[in-house]
Amino acid sequence: MMNLIVLTSLAMLAFAGNSLLCRLALQHAGMDAATFTSVRLASGALVLWLIAWRQPAARPGRLAGGWVSALALFAYAEAFSFAYIRLPAGTGALLLFAAVQISMIGWGLARGERFTRAQTAGFALAVSGLVALLAPGLAAPPLASALLMVAAGIAWAVYSLRAKGAGDPTQVTAGNFVRAAPLALAVSAAMLPSMHWEATGLACAVASGALTSGLGYVIWYAALRELRVTRAATVQLSVPVIAAFGGVAFLGESASLRLAVASVAVLGGVAIVLRVRGRHPASAAGLRSPADNPPPSR
């Protein structure tokens, strides 16, 4: 049990760390978003490929994964980075995780899943919290950046849904990272005139790809062996809170009342949906969460 708690805690810290590292690189180290994404995906690809290559199931000369999933991963990573140019760490993490969970739940509903009344109320509460956060006002996040982060969450949901039954998670994720990295490098090449990075930003990008994305994924997958699906999905709701506190403690960001209220609504609503058993459990095929296909990043 203690090992499970340690592994889960490390994974959640890793996911929150991605938000903090991205924000630190872009806002405090002057790195451009395209370069951050390229270094992050390339570093993650290298680490995951080395881990996958050492596994007995590895097949020399064969790359697992596929191009559609790699495109979804690429879209997530690019939108994630460009959104964080202007979003605080906690707000970005909340938007990301809300979009992922709501997209997963919506996909399940479209495939015939049915909610209890409590789950319907929870889903409505989560959507209301997200809308309240995005509504115009003095404390609202920049709309373009917020929509980019929502798009990143939707792309990650697509990636996770496609990962269902795709094979060994480490092998598949390594293959998708290897495919996505050149796409990110192409974006960087297209934006060469605006490329800028310093040692601190580069270190953040490498740490995000190799540690909080690559190794964070491996740690999370190890924890998932002992976690129920609903518990695994629910525990991820701690990430926006961790990111918000990290942003305040390490990046000098402020926590607004609007973010606090929206966080309670979104995270509470999603928690109700995941924890209440309906006519079809939340762990059914249509309601898979990132916990079912653990993210190589966040």
C-alpha positions in Angstrom: 0.0 0.0 0.0 2.8 2.4 0.8 4.5 1.8 -2.5 1.1 2.5 -4.3 0.7 5.8 -2.4 4.3 6.8 -3.2 3.9 6.0 -6.9 0.6 7.7 -7.3 1.9 10.8 -5.5 4.9 11.0 -7.7 2.8 10.6 -10.8 0.5 13.4 -9.8 3.5 15.7 -9.0 4.9 14.8 -12.4 1.7 15.8 -14.2 1.5 19.1 -12.3 5.2 19.6 -12.9 4.5 19.7 -16.7 2.4 22.8 -16.2 4.9 24.5 -13.9 7.9 23.7 -16.2 6.1 24.9 -19.3 5.0 28.1 -17.6 8.5 28.7 -16.1 10.2 28.2 -19.5 7.8 30.4 -21.4 7.2 33.2 -18.9 10.4 33.3 -16.8 13.1 32.0 -19.1 11.9 33.6 -22.4 11.6 30.4 -24.4 9.3 30.3 -27.3 6.4 27.8 -27.3 7.4 25.9 -30.5 10.9 25.2 -29.3 9.6 24.1 -25.9 7.3 21.6 -27.6 10.0 20.3 -29.9 12.5 19.7 -27.0 9.8 18.2 -24.8 8.6 15.7 -27.4 12.1 14.8 -28.6 13.3 14.3 -25.0 10.2 12.2 -24.1 10.6 10.2 -27.3 14.2 9.4 -26.5 13.5 8.3 -22.9 10.4 6.3 -23.8 12.2 4.6 -26.7 15.1 3.6 -24.5 12.6 2.2 -21.9 10.6 0.4 -24.6 13.7 -1.0 -26.3 14.8 -2.6 -23.0 11.5 -4.5 -22.6 11.4 -8.1 -23.6 8.3 -7.4 -25.7 10.2 -4.9 -27.9 10.5 -5.9 -31.6 13.6 -4.7 -33.4 12.8 -2.6 -36.4 9.1 -2.3 -35.6 7.6 1.0 -34.3 4.4 0.6 -32.2 1.6 3.2 -32.2 0.2 4.9 -35.2 0.1 8.2 -37.1 -3.5 9.2 -36.1 -2.6 8.9 -32.4 0.7 10.7 -33.0 -1.1 13.6 -34.6 -3.4 13.8 -31.6 -0.4 13.8 -29.3 1.3 16.5 -31.4 -1.9 18.6 -31.4 -2.1 18.3 -27.6 1.5 19.2 -27.0 1.5 22.2 -29.3 -1.8 23.7 -28.0 -0.6 23.0 -24.4 2.6 25.1 -24.9 1.1 28.0 -26.8 -1.8 28.2 -24.3 0.6 28.6 -21.4 2.1 31.7 -22.9 -0.6 33.7 -21.1 -2.3 31.2 -18.7 -1.4 30.8 -15.1 -0.3 27.2 -14.2 -3.4 26.4 -12.1 -5.9 27.8 -14.6 -4.3 25.9 -17.5 -4.2 22.6 -15.6 -7.9 23.0 -14.6 -8.9 23.8 -18.2 -6.9 20.9 -19.5 -8.2 18.3 -17.1 -11.8 19.6 -17.3 -11.7 19.3 -21.1 -10.2 15.8 -21.0 -12.7 14.4 -18.5 -15.7 16.2 -20.1 -14.7 15.0 -23.5 -14.3 11.4 -22.2 -17.7 11.5 -20.5 -19.3 13.1 -23.6 -17.9 10.3 -25.8 -19.4 7.7 -23.4 -22.8 9.4 -23.6 -22.6 9.5 -27.4 -21.9 5.8 -27.4 -25.0 5.0 -25.4 -23.9 5.3 -21.8 -26.6 6.5 -19.4 -26.2 8.6 -16.2 -28.1 8.5 -13.0 -29.6 11.7 -11.8 -26.6 12.3 -9.5 -24.2 11.8 -12.4 -26.3 14.1 -14.7 -26.1 16.8 -11.9 -22.4 16.3 -11.6 -21.8 16.6 -15.3 -23.9 19.8 -15.4 -21.9 21.2 -12.5 -18.6 20.5 -14.1 -19.7 22.1 -17.4 -21.1 25.1 -15.5 -17.8 25.5 -13.7 -15.9 25.5 -17.0 -18.2 28.0 -18.6 -18.0 30.2 -15.5 -14.2 30.2 -15.7 -14.3 31.2 -19.4 -17.0 33.8 -19.1 -15.9 37.4 -19.8 -14.9 39.4 -16.8 -11.9 41.0 -15.0 -10.7 37.6 -13.6 -11.4 35.6 -16.8 -8.3 34.0 -18.4 -7.4 35.2 -22.0 -10.0 33.6 -24.2 -7.7 32.6 -27.0 -5.3 30.9 -24.6 -8.1 29.3 -22.7 -9.6 27.9 -25.9 -6.2 26.5 -26.9 -5.9 24.7 -23.6 -9.4 23.3 -24.1 -8.3 22.1 -27.6 -5.3 20.5 -26.0 -7.6 18.6 -23.6 -9.8 17.4 -26.4 -6.8 16.3 -28.4 -5.5 14.4 -25.3 -8.9 12.8 -24.9 -8.8 11.6 -28.6 -5.3 10.2 -28.0 -6.5 8.3 -24.9 -9.6 6.9 -26.5 -7.5 5.6 -29.4 -5.0 4.1 -27.0 -7.7 1.6 -25.9 -6.6 -1.9 -26.7 -3.7 -0.6 -28.8 -1.1 -2.9 -27.2 1.6 -2.4 -24.6 1.2 1.2 -23.3 5.0 1.9 -23.1 5.7 0.5 -26.6 2.7 2.3 -28.1 3.4 5.6 -26.4 7.1 5.5 -27.3 6.1 5.0 -31.0 3.7 7.8 -30.9 6.3 10.1 -29.3 8.9 9.2 -31.9 6.3 10.1 -34.7 5.1 13.3 -33.1 8.6 14.7 -32.4 9.5 15.4 -36.1 6.1 17.2 -36.5 7.0 19.5 -33.6 10.4 20.1 -35.1 8.8 21.1 -38.4 6.7 23.7 -36.6 9.9 25.1 -34.9 11.6 25.3 -38.3 8.6 27.2 -39.7 8.8 29.6 -36.8 12.6 29.9 -36.9 12.7 33.8 -36.9 10.9 33.8 -33.5 12.9 31.0 -31.9 14.5 32.0 -28.6 15.8 29.9 -25.7 18.2 30.1 -22.8 19.8 27.4 -20.7 17.0 27.6 -18.1 14.2 27.2 -20.6 16.0 24.4 -22.3 16.5 22.6 -19.0 12.8 23.0 -18.3 11.8 21.5 -21.7 14.2 18.5 -21.3 12.9 17.9 -17.7 9.3 18.1 -19.0 9.9 15.6 -21.7 12.3 13.2 -20.1 11.1 13.3 -16.5 7.6 14.6 -15.9 6.4 13.2 -19.3 8.5 10.1 -20.0 9.3 8.8 -16.6 6.1 10.2 -15.1 4.2 8.0 -17.5 6.1 4.9 -16.5 5.5 5.6 -12.8 1.8 6.2 -13.4 1.5 3.0 -15.3 3.1 1.1 -12.4 0.6 2.6 -10.0 -2.3 1.8 -12.2 -1.7 -1.9 -11.7 -3.0 -1.5 -8.2 -5.6 1.2 -8.7 -9.3 0.8 -9.7 -10.2 2.7 -12.7 -12.6 5.1 -10.9 -10.0 5.8 -8.2 -7.3 6.3 -10.8 -9.5 8.8 -12.6 -10.5 10.6 -9.5 -7.0 11.0 -8.1 -6.0 12.9 -11.2 -8.4 15.7 -10.2 -5.7 16.7 -7.6 -3.4 17.9 -10.4 -5.0 21.3 -11.0 -4.9 22.0 -7.3 -1.2 21.0 -7.1 -0.4 23.1 -10.1 -2.2 26.1 -8.7 -0.4 25.9 -5.4 2.9 25.3 -7.3 2.3 28.4 -9.4 1.7 30.5 -6.3 4.7 29.1 -4.4 7.3 28.9 -7.2 6.2 31.2 -10.0 4.7 34.1 -8.0 1.2 33.6 -9.5 -2.0 34.7 -7.7 -5.0 32.5 -7.0 -8.3 34.2 -7.7 -11.6 33.6 -6.1 -13.0 32.8 -9.6 -10.5 30.1 -10.1 -11.2 28.6 -6.7 -15.0 28.5 -7.2 -14.6 27.1 -10.8 -12.2 24.5 -9.5 -14.7 23.3 -6.8 -17.4 23.1 -9.4 -15.4 21.3 -12.1 -13.5 18.9 -9.9 -16.5 18.2 -7.7 -18.8 17.6 -10.7 -16.4 15.2 -12.4 -15.8 13.4 -9.1 -19.5 12.8 -8.7 -19.7 11.4 -12.2 -16.8 9.1 -11.7 -17.7 7.8 -8.2 -21.5 7.3 -8.6 -22.4 4.0 -10.2 -24.9 4.3 -13.0 -26.6 1.8 -15.3 -23.2 1.4 -16.9 -20.1 1.8 -14.7 -17.8 4.7 -15.4 -15.1 2.2 -16.3 -17.1 0.9 -19.3 -15.5 1.2 -22.7 -17.2 4.5 -23.6 -16.2 6.2 -20.4 -12.5 5.5 -20.3 -10.5 8.3 -18.7 -6.8 9.2 -19.0 -6.4 6.8 -16.1 -7.2 3.9 -18.4 -4.5 4.9 -20.8 -2.1 6.8 -18.6 -0.7 10.0 -20.2 2.9 10.3 -21.2 2.6 13.9 -20.3 0.5 16.5 -18.5 
